[in-house]
Amino acid sequence: MSSHKHASSASGKVRASVHTAEHAGSYLWAITLLDTQENDVRRVLLSDDSFATSAAARDAGEAALKGMSQDH
């Protein structure tokens, strides 16, 4: 399951989504920033930490995304 957030940028609407991926027996989160007007990936951020479950990685990714959105 992915979570999605939307924001505006100078070049269009940016959609952020949180995904999880298994890596070496644990899980990481990835946040993807997609410019929907240009249909172009702006940036992908990966967690430095690993998590025991996909749900824990997703929760941490959503918290990181929320923290980033509050910074702007």
C-alpha positions in Angstrom: 0.0 0.0 0.0 1.3 3.5 -0.9 0.3 6.8 0.5 0.1 9.8 -1.7 0.3 13.6 -1.1 0.0 16.4 -3.5 1.8 19.8 -3.6 2.3 22.6 -6.1 5.6 23.6 -7.6 6.8 26.3 -10.0 6.6 23.8 -12.9 3.4 22.0 -12.0 1.7 19.7 -9.5 4.0 17.4 -7.6 2.8 14.1 -6.2 4.7 12.4 -3.4 4.2 8.7 -2.7 5.7 6.4 -0.1 6.6 2.8 -1.1 8.4 0.0 0.7 10.9 -2.5 -0.7 12.5 -5.6 0.7 16.3 -5.5 0.8 18.6 -8.1 2.4 15.8 -9.6 4.6 14.6 -6.2 5.9 12.5 -3.3 4.5 13.3 0.2 3.3 11.0 3.1 2.5 11.2 5.1 -0.7 9.6 8.5 -1.3 9.0 9.4 -4.9 8.3 13.0 -6.0 6.6 13.0 -9.4 5.8 16.2 -11.4 2.4 15.2 -12.8 2.3 18.1 -15.3 5.7 17.1 -16.8 5.1 13.3 -16.1 8.6 13.2 -14.8 10.2 11.8 -11.6 11.7 14.8 -9.7 13.4 12.8 -6.9 13.5 9.5 -5.1 14.5 9.5 -1.4 15.5 6.2 0.3 15.7 5.5 4.0 19.1 5.2 5.6 17.6 2.8 8.2 16.1 -0.7 7.6 12.9 -2.0 9.3 11.8 -5.5 10.3 8.4 -5.2 8.5 7.0 -3.5 5.5 4.4 -1.8 7.7 7.1 -0.3 10.0 9.0 1.0 6.9 5.8 2.5 5.5 5.0 4.2 8.8 8.5 5.6 9.0 8.3 6.8 5.4 5.0 8.5 5.9 6.4 10.2 9.0 9.4 11.4 7.0 7.2 12.7 4.3 5.0 14.5 6.8 8.1 16.1 8.4 9.4 17.2 5.0 6.0 18.8 4.1 5.9 20.7 7.3 9.4 22.1 6.6 8.0 23.9 3.5 
